[in-house]
Amino acid sequence: MKGLKKKAEVMTPSDTLLDWARQVLDQAGVAYAALDSRLLLAHAMGCAPEALLSGADVAADPEQRFRQLVQRRAAREPVGKILGFRDFWKDRFHVSADTLEPRPESETLIESVLSLCPQRAAVTSILDLGTGTGCLLLSLLREFPHALGTGVDLSQAALSVAEANAQACGLKDRVRFMLSDWLSAVDGTYDIIVSNPPYIRADDRAHLMPEVRDYDPALALFAGADGLDAYRMLLPRISAYLAPKGLLALEIGAGQSSVVQALGESAGLLHRGTVNDLAGIPRCILFQPMSPLKDLSHA
Ligand SMILES: C[S@@+](CC[C@H](N)C(=O)[O-])C[C@H]1O[C@@H](n2cnc3c(N)ncnc32)[C@H](O)[C@@H]1O
């Protein structure tokens, strides 16, 4: 017991570095200073973050590298952009300066689609509008084993990242990526259409966290004066691309659920529900085409 107690009190060089990093990041206003410190030290040492818990030691070069990484994080570069990847759903996605870093709250969209499509084998086609890293489309292709995917984006650089992610996920043969201004280059109909479009108001830029404002591409963030430009563009046109029993799932920003629901309903879509994220914010809105039966009953 005595020996154990002594061991627990010994500070390894990595503990000292982690303490230093946590203080630097705390002072810089970084939210998860201890977690990010561990991720960055593991990255600098080329080991898994868990290895640091068992007291892995730090040689001189990794220490210097780690100190540089911590200074980048203290300048509010997001940890995912420093590491070059972000984990989302069941996979690890490359990110770059040209892509939005996948967000945990976007997993709400994946969960919502799965809960409304229990017949996984019946889904054969999925369209993702504004695919970025491809995280939504590739995660859905993993869950719907018979589906083929189409991902579009206005950024060719983002599409290159999505292609690399499809390759890394082993899904390259089931997906195609296209440069398209929303639906302009898209044809056909789809069982599932998803989109996490830009939805931030242009004049909210000054209020964003530096991690978002300075490191996510503006094309991925802003959507006009009220943040609704993309929904206004997509909703009136989307029915032509939805299969008769298809499902449309859109990510929305805080406070946008009722107006986006109204936009969908006035485009003739049936509102199937709105799902909150883990913070209790309405995050995903679901629509289906009006069923032909229902239309007849109104005739
Ligand atoms: C909020 S990001 C979402 C990225 C990814 N789907 C995700 O959930 O992490 C929005 C994406 O829409 C793309 N985008 C913006 N305007 C577009 C347009 N007019 N046509 C197609 N894609 C567009 C951006 O380049 C960006 O990749």
The ligand as a MOL file (V3000), in Angstrom:
LIG
                    3D

  0  0  0     0  0            999 V3000
M  V30 BEGIN CTAB
M  V30 COUNTS 27 29 0 0 0
M  V30 BEGIN ATOM
M  V30 1 C -22.7690 23.2100 -42.3420 0
M  V30 2 S -21.7140 22.5000 -43.5750 0 CHG=1
M  V30 3 C -22.1540 20.7820 -43.4200 0
M  V30 4 C -21.0600 19.8290 -43.8150 0
M  V30 5 C -21.3540 18.3640 -43.4630 0
M  V30 6 N -22.5360 17.8860 -44.1410 0
M  V30 7 C -21.5240 18.2020 -41.9580 0
M  V30 8 O -22.6690 17.9790 -41.5000 0
M  V30 9 O -20.5290 18.2990 -41.2200 0 CHG=-1
M  V30 10 C -22.5520 23.0330 -45.0550 0
M  V30 11 C -21.9290 22.5390 -46.3560 0
M  V30 12 O -22.7190 23.0790 -47.4400 0
M  V30 13 C -21.8430 23.4630 -48.4860 0
M  V30 14 N -22.5460 24.4810 -49.3070 0
M  V30 15 C -22.7350 25.7820 -49.0320 0
M  V30 16 N -23.4100 26.3760 -50.0300 0
M  V30 17 C -23.6570 25.4090 -50.9530 0
M  V30 18 C -24.3430 25.4070 -52.2130 0
M  V30 19 N -24.8710 26.5140 -52.7190 0
M  V30 20 N -24.4250 24.2350 -52.8900 0
M  V30 21 C -23.8760 23.1010 -52.3680 0
M  V30 22 N -23.2280 23.0500 -51.1930 0
M  V30 23 C -23.1060 24.1940 -50.4920 0
M  V30 24 C -20.6090 23.9790 -47.7750 0
M  V30 25 O -19.4850 23.9890 -48.6160 0
M  V30 26 C -20.4940 22.9970 -46.6030 0
M  V30 27 O -19.6960 21.8940 -46.9390 0
M  V30 END ATOM
M  V30 BEGIN BOND
M  V30 1 1 1 2
M  V30 2 1 2 3
M  V30 3 1 2 10
M  V30 4 1 3 4
M  V30 5 1 4 5
M  V30 6 1 5 6
M  V30 7 1 5 7
M  V30 8 2 7 8
M  V30 9 1 7 9
M  V30 10 1 10 11
M  V30 11 1 11 12
M  V30 12 1 11 26
M  V30 13 1 12 13
M  V30 14 1 13 14
M  V30 15 1 13 24
M  V30 16 1 14 15
M  V30 17 1 14 23
M  V30 18 2 15 16
M  V30 19 1 16 17
M  V30 20 1 17 18
M  V30 21 2 17 23
M  V30 22 1 18 19
M  V30 23 2 18 20
M  V30 24 1 20 21
M  V30 25 2 21 22
M  V30 26 1 22 23
M  V30 27 1 24 25
M  V30 28 1 24 26
M  V30 29 1 26 27
M  V30 END BOND
M  V30 END CTAB
M  END
